[in-house]
Amino acid sequence: MCVAAGVVRGEYPGGTDAQEVIRAVPTPLHYRFVAGGEPLDDAAVVALPQLAESAARAGDVRALKRTASGPRAAPETRQGSDPHRGPDP
């Protein structure tokens, strides 16, 4: 898998969840088309998946902890990653 190999090569931070990155690539496209009813032009098809890669390179795509109430980001994955985001819940 290319994302896992990228972690080994240091292109993505350790702890990056390759499966979550792969899931995140089509999500903005799906949401825009299905939920938003907007057309998918060439610019969107190129730019939106790049959001997932940018998040992964920034260390924002980590494994999710499973809880009784469903998936939840592990507390150690978001701390200090973005000062504009505010404190972690």
PyMOL commands that set and color helices and strands:
alter all, ss='L'
color gray80, all
select helices_A, chain A and resi 2-9+18-24+27-35+42-57+75-77
alter helices_A, ss='H'
color red, helices_A
select strands_A, chain A and resi 64-67+70-73
alter strands_A, ss='S'
color yellow, strands_A
deselect
rebuild
show_as cartoon
